[in-house]
Amino acid sequence: MKKAMLKAFSLPILTSTALVASLSGCAPGAWNEQSDADKFFDVIENACPQRIGDFEISTLENNNASFLDITSRLYYGKVDPAQYREFVTSFSDSTAETNQAIDCIIAHLPSTPPPAPSLLPDTGNARSDAPPPPGTP
């Protein structure tokens, strides 16, 4: 009986120990470093009109995965501004306030899109100023 109990408790303890050991090798601040896209979201939240349709930009950033995804794709040059506008107005509206917010977001894009993180799949070279993918003839 003691052997069975020892076996039952040893796996979780070993797993926890391995996890702690692997995480302790990370660089300081590795878990809280802001990405370029996060910095872009901070800029647009402070510089642009605060509403897109019925939603505040900060609410969309915190609660709408689709908005985060499409805005990140815009930032990294994976969708062009027209595609972005079409997507955003499809879930909100096309009022002057919404279009001003979209125009502001587009105006704050970097002149050359930064390289996308490896977790963001390449769906094509949508922005005309984005460089072609490596190995493209």
N, C-alpha and C positions, 0 to 999 in steps of 0.2 A: 504494500500500500504506500509506503514512504517513497519507493522508487517512482510510482505512478504520479504522485504529487510533485516530486522533484522534476520529473519530465514536463509536467503541465506548466510549471512556473518558469522553467529554465529557458524555453523558447522566447516568450515575451521579454524576459530580462536581457537575453542576448541580442534580440532585435533592437530593443531600446538603446542598449549600449552601443551597438554598431551605428545607429542613427546619430546619436550624440557625437560619437567619434568622427563621423563623416562630416557633420555640420561644423564642428569646431575647426576644421581645416579651411573654412571659407574666409575670404578677405574681410576685414572689418568694414561694415557698412554695405556688404554685398546684398543684403536683403532689403535695404531701404534706399538704394540708389535710384534716382529718378531717371527714366528713359527720356530720349529726345522727344518722343511723342507725348509723354506726360508733361514735359516742359511746354510743348506746343499747346496742350489743353489749358495749362495755366495762363498762357498768353491770351488765347482767345476768350477765356472766361473773364479776364480783366479788361480786354480791349474792345470786345464786340458787344452789340446789343444782347441783352440777357435772355431774350425769348426767341424761341423757334416754335411758332404755332402756340399751342396752349402750354408749352413746356419751358421751364427755365433751363438754360444750358447746363448749369451745375447739376440739375436733376437728371438730365440726359446722360451726362458724364458718369454719374454714380449709379444709375439704375437702368440704362438702356444699352445692352450689349451690341445691338445693331448699330446704334449711333456711334459708339466707340469704335466698332469695327470699320465702318465706312469712313469715319473721319481719320482713323489711323491709315487706312488704305490711301486716302487722298494725300495725307502728309507724306507717305512713303512713295507716292507717284504710281500707285497701283490702279487708281481710277482717276479720270480727269474731272475738272470742275463741273462740266455739264452733267456727267453721270452722278456726281455728288449731289448737285442741286435737284436732279430728278428724284433721287432716292429720298432725300430729306423732305422734299415737298410731298412725296407720296404718303408719308406717315404724319405729316403736320398740316400745313396749308401753304398757300402761295401768296400770302399777304405781303405788303411792303415791309413790315417789320421782320418777317421771316427772311425775305430776300436780302434785306440789309445785313442781317446776321450772317447769312451764307456768303454774301459779298465780302464781309469783313474777315470771315474765316479763310476764304480763298486769298484775300489780300495779304494775309499773314503767313502764307506758305513760304518756305525757303525757295530761293531761286532755282536751286538744284536739289531734288529730293535726296535725303540721306539713304544709305543702304538699309533695306528692310531687315528686321531681325529674322533669324532662320525660322521662327515659328509662324511667320506671316507668309502664306503661300503666294507665289508669283502667279497672278491671273492674267498677265499680259502687260505690255508696255503702254499704259493708257495715257499718261501725261506726255505731251509732245517734247518737253524739255528733259525727260528722264532718259538716262543713257541706256543703250540696249543691254540685255543680259550678257554676261560673259560667254564667249564662245559663239555668239550670234554673228553670222557672216555679214 
